[in-house]
Amino acid sequence: MRRRVTDQEREKFVARPRSRSGLLTERAGKKASWHVPPPGRELAGYRVNVWWIDLRGRPPRTSVLMTTLSAEEIARANKFASAANSRRYLIAHFALRDILGRHTGLAASEIILAHEGSGRPYLSVPSAGSLHFTLSRSPRFALVAVAAGLKIGVDLEAEKPWVNVELLLTHCFRCPDDRVRVAALPANRRRRALLSAWCCSEALTKATGIGLSGRPDLRLAPPAERPRRWLPLDDRWSQHQLPPIAGHVAVLVVDSPSAFPVGHWKWSGPSA
């Protein structure tokens, strides 16, 4: 069983400020934001890159989709009862392939995806090496995170006016004191804290294939008075709060206890 991180260690954990475009910034009064992506070769300078995708646009032409996506992806898109859901799926998966192409130097149509026994997708391309990726969608947006040599998980949830407080408190916070602290928050902060914890739980499941129930040593942190963008979950995994996305909560989980630069990019279409 891994050692549990103490509350004192959580309070001491502060990432160093960064100033370079796209990097996580923790300097007081300055928030991280989404940026125009650099050329592909510069993406390699970041251990993790996270891409924000707007799903409200029009998908590429059918001819482009047919030569880029797999037959399995096309078939799945056609199974959606709603044309809007089908469109969002196509945009998200086309963007995923374009993003993976930027990181591997391959054309989007050359990206081959496969699935592990747990259902987690991976790149089935020899030149991809140890590249890991993860995808999360909401009705309006999608996130893709890519990392070399690190397992990662990302989750994106739309903020809802209703939240099953008791269910999420029990699922996300095992410590009674933590549940009391979260339950005592004002309604808007409590809802966001619960969604953030739920996102962390889902992101961890995507990264490991194991949910919170299978990790009794791991304790999600209740919201602090001064939230940190990097927060250790145990002696291996860390939670990274992503830049704001209107009406959403997003969390990245990384297989590393230490903070490091993260690129935050806005996908606006296929690379040239």
DRENNUKOL-618334 format. One record per residue (C-alpha): chain; residue number from 1; x, y negated, z negated. Coordinates in steps of 0.1 Angstrom, whole numbers, plus 5000, padded with zeros to 4 digits. Layout:
BEGIN
c,k,xx,yy,zz
A,NUM,X,Y,Z;
...
This chain:
BEGIN
c,k,xx,yy,zz
A,1,5000,5000,5000;
A,2,5013,4966,5009;
A,3,5020,4940,4983;
A,4,4991,4915,4978;
A,5,5000,4878,4983;
A,6,4993,4859,4951;
A,7,4974,4826,4949;
A,8,5007,4808,4939;
A,9,5024,4821,4971;
A,10,4995,4810,4992;
A,11,4997,4774,4978;
A,12,5035,4773,4985;
A,13,5031,4785,5021;
A,14,5034,4754,5043;
A,15,5044,4754,5080;
A,16,5070,4729,5091;
A,17,5057,4700,5111;
A,18,5061,4702,5149;
A,19,5060,4674,5174;
A,20,5065,4691,5208;
A,21,5034,4691,5230;
A,22,5012,4721,5224;
A,23,5028,4731,5192;
A,24,5011,4735,5159;
A,25,5013,4703,5139;
A,26,5008,4702,5101;
A,27,5018,4666,5096;
A,28,4993,4647,5074;
A,29,4967,4630,5095;
A,30,4976,4647,5127;
A,31,4956,4677,5141;
A,32,4967,4702,5166;
A,33,4948,4699,5199;
A,34,4945,4716,5233;
A,35,4969,4706,5261;
A,36,4974,4709,5299;
A,37,4995,4741,5303;
A,38,5031,4738,5314;
A,39,5047,4759,5342;
A,40,5048,4796,5335;
A,41,5085,4797,5327;
A,42,5079,4772,5298;
A,43,5052,4794,5283;
A,44,5079,4819,5274;
A,45,5092,4794,5249;
A,46,5062,4801,5226;
A,47,5059,4833,5207;
A,48,5021,4830,5210;
A,49,5000,4811,5235;
A,50,4963,4806,5231;
A,51,4940,4795,5260;
A,52,4907,4778,5257;
A,53,4883,4785,5286;
A,54,4850,4766,5293;
A,55,4825,4792,5306;
A,56,4799,4766,5317;
A,57,4813,4761,5352;
A,58,4808,4780,5384;
A,59,4826,4813,5389;
A,60,4850,4817,5419;
A,61,4836,4828,5453;
A,62,4824,4864,5455;
A,63,4852,4873,5479;
A,64,4878,4861,5454;
A,65,4862,4880,5425;
A,66,4860,4912,5446;
A,67,4897,4911,5453;
A,68,4908,4900,5418;
A,69,4886,4919,5393;
A,70,4884,4957,5389;
A,71,4854,4977,5401;
A,72,4847,4984,5364;
A,73,4845,4947,5356;
A,74,4823,4940,5386;
A,75,4799,4968,5376;
A,76,4797,4956,5341;
A,77,4789,4921,5352;
A,78,4761,4934,5373;
A,79,4746,4952,5343;
A,80,4738,4919,5324;
A,81,4701,4912,5324;
A,82,4708,4874,5325;
A,83,4725,4858,5354;
A,84,4740,4833,5330;
A,85,4756,4861,5309;
A,86,4770,4877,5341;
A,87,4785,4844,5352;
A,88,4802,4838,5319;
A,89,4816,4873,5319;
A,90,4830,4869,5354;
A,91,4846,4835,5346;
A,92,4861,4848,5313;
A,93,4877,4879,5330;
A,94,4889,4860,5360;
A,95,4905,4835,5337;
A,96,4920,4864,5317;
A,97,4937,4878,5347;
A,98,4949,4844,5359;
A,99,4964,4837,5324;
A,100,4981,4872,5323;
A,101,4995,4865,5357;
A,102,5011,4833,5345;
A,103,5028,4852,5317;
A,104,5040,4881,5338;
A,105,5047,4864,5371;
A,106,5022,4887,5388;
A,107,4992,4877,5410;
A,108,4959,4879,5392;
A,109,4949,4908,5416;
A,110,4980,4927,5405;
A,111,4970,4928,5368;
A,112,4959,4963,5358;
A,113,4941,4967,5325;
A,114,4935,4999,5306;
A,115,4921,5007,5272;
A,116,4934,5026,5241;
A,117,4914,5052,5224;
A,118,4901,5026,5200;
A,119,4889,5005,5229;
A,120,4916,4978,5226;
A,121,4927,4967,5261;
A,122,4963,4965,5272;
A,123,4983,4957,5303;
A,124,4991,4988,5323;
A,125,5019,4972,5342;
A,126,5056,4982,5337;
A,127,5069,4947,5341;
A,128,5046,4934,5313;
A,129,5069,4950,5287;
A,130,5055,4944,5251;
A,131,5030,4917,5261;
A,132,4999,4918,5239;
A,133,4966,4899,5246;
A,134,4932,4895,5231;
A,135,4899,4879,5244;
A,136,4869,4865,5226;
A,137,4838,4850,5241;
A,138,4808,4829,5229;
A,139,4780,4817,5251;
A,140,4799,4785,5260;
A,141,4836,4792,5256;
A,142,4862,4819,5256;
A,143,4897,4823,5241;
A,144,4926,4843,5253;
A,145,4957,4848,5232;
A,146,4989,4862,5246;
A,147,5021,4872,5227;
A,148,5053,4890,5234;
A,149,5062,4917,5209;
A,150,5035,4907,5184;
A,151,5001,4923,5178;
A,152,4975,4896,5178;
A,153,4937,4892,5175;
A,154,4915,4862,5181;
A,155,4878,4855,5174;
A,156,4855,4827,5183;
A,157,4821,4822,5167;
A,158,4795,4795,5174;
A,159,4784,4777,5143;
A,160,4748,4786,5133;
A,161,4723,4767,5111;
A,162,4717,4800,5093;
A,163,4742,4824,5078;
A,164,4735,4855,5057;
A,165,4754,4842,5027;
A,166,4752,4873,5006;
A,167,4762,4896,5034;
A,168,4792,4876,5045;
A,169,4803,4869,5009;
A,170,4803,4906,5002;
A,171,4820,4916,5034;
A,172,4847,4889,5035;
A,173,4855,4882,4998;
A,174,4861,4912,4975;
A,175,4873,4892,4946;
A,176,4843,4880,4924;
A,177,4861,4847,4917;
A,178,4865,4840,4954;
A,179,4828,4847,4960;
A,180,4819,4822,4932;
A,181,4842,4795,4947;
A,182,4827,4799,4982;
A,183,4791,4801,4970;
A,184,4796,4768,4950;
A,185,4806,4749,4981;
A,186,4782,4724,4998;
A,187,4760,4741,5024;
A,188,4779,4729,5054;
A,189,4813,4738,5040;
A,190,4801,4771,5028;
A,191,4787,4780,5062;
A,192,4820,4771,5079;
A,193,4841,4789,5053;
A,194,4820,4821,5058;
A,195,4823,4819,5096;
A,196,4860,4813,5093;
A,197,4864,4844,5071;
A,198,4842,4864,5094;
A,199,4863,4853,5124;
A,200,4895,4864,5105;
A,201,4879,4898,5098;
A,202,4870,4902,5135;
A,203,4904,4890,5148;
A,204,4921,4914,5124;
A,205,4900,4943,5137;
A,206,4909,4934,5173;
A,207,4946,4933,5164;
A,208,4948,4965,5144;
A,209,4917,4985,5153;
A,210,4910,4986,5115;
A,211,4884,4964,5098;
A,212,4886,4950,5063;
A,213,4870,4982,5049;
A,214,4902,5001,5059;
A,215,4925,4975,5043;
A,216,4918,4975,5006;
A,217,4951,4957,4999;
A,218,4942,4927,5021;
A,219,4924,4897,5006;
A,220,4910,4869,5027;
A,221,4916,4835,5011;
A,222,4887,4813,5000;
A,223,4889,4777,5014;
A,224,4915,4755,4998;
A,225,4911,4718,4989;
A,226,4938,4711,5015;
A,227,4935,4738,5042;
A,228,4966,4752,5058;
A,229,4967,4761,5095;
A,230,4990,4790,5087;
A,231,4979,4813,5058;
A,232,4995,4847,5049;
A,233,4970,4875,5044;
A,234,4996,4900,5031;
A,235,5033,4906,5036;
A,236,5027,4913,5073;
A,237,4997,4895,5087;
A,238,4990,4857,5089;
A,239,4959,4837,5098;
A,240,4962,4807,5121;
A,241,4934,4782,5123;
A,242,4931,4770,5159;
A,243,4924,4734,5171;
A,244,4888,4722,5170;
A,245,4863,4735,5195;
A,246,4830,4717,5195;
A,247,4804,4737,5175;
A,248,4826,4767,5170;
A,249,4850,4783,5145;
A,250,4881,4800,5159;
A,251,4908,4820,5142;
A,252,4940,4837,5154;
A,253,4956,4866,5134;
A,254,4992,4874,5140;
A,255,5015,4903,5131;
A,256,5039,4880,5113;
A,257,5040,4866,5077;
A,258,5059,4835,5089;
A,259,5048,4804,5107;
A,260,5062,4795,5142;
A,261,5052,4774,5172;
A,262,5020,4783,5189;
A,263,5010,4769,5224;
A,264,4974,4756,5227;
A,265,4963,4753,5263;
A,266,4931,4744,5282;
A,267,4925,4767,5312;
A,268,4910,4746,5340;
A,269,4913,4770,5369;
A,270,4937,4794,5386;
A,271,4974,4785,5389;
A,272,4986,4773,5423;
